[in-house]
Amino acid sequence: MKKFFLLFVFTFTLLISCTANETTTYYLIRHSEKDRTNPRDRNPNLNIEGEKRAQNWAEYFKDTQIDAVYSTNYNRTIQTATPTALSNNLKVDTYDPRSMYDSIFQKITKGKSVLVVGHSNTTPVFANKILGEDKYPNMSDDDNSTLFIVTIKGDKITSETKKVE
């Protein structure tokens, strides 16, 4: 009986330490360059440069394990996310930016590496929600190259930004 108790304590301790060291990484980007020929089009596609950048994002992430890809439900964000999703044999899941980083999203993505594609006014907000602080301002409307990386390991949350041309 004593051996079983010690085995139980050892197993329980091991499980707790593994969970505490679990790492979740969010890669957050704004959609690639959109077609601006019709200013009244609220759901434009990517333009030629945007299509190239979407492919460049897939190339950038080719050596990064991506477990899930999320996008808002707009042509330009889905088209930006799709090449990376396809290169990782994943589908693009949509999220509602009005309820970003809610408890359901946190639970589903815990311990994973996740690409999230949004907009100039949602991508930094999403990063800030994960961080629990207003660290990043909205992006300029011509910024399609900033990558936000937010990492959660146990109780520690870190972030950084990179320009990916």
Sequence and secondary structure as in RCSB ss.txt:
>XXXX:A:sequence
MKKFFLLFVFTFTLLISCTANETTTYYLIRHSEKDRTNPRDRNPNLNIEGEKRAQNWAEYFKDTQIDAVYSTNYN
RTIQTATPTALSNNLKVDTYDPRSMYDSIFQKITKGKSVLVVGHSNTTPVFANKILGEDKYPNMSDDDNSTLFIV
TIKGDKITSETKKVE
>XXXX:A:secstr
 HHHHHHHHHHHHHHHHHHHT EEEEEEEE   B  S TT SS  B HHHHHHHHHHHHHTTTS   EEEE SSH
HHHHHHHHHHHHTT  EEE  GGGTT HHHHHHHTTSEEEEEE TTTHHHHHHHHHTS       TT   EEEEE
EEETTEEEEEEEE  
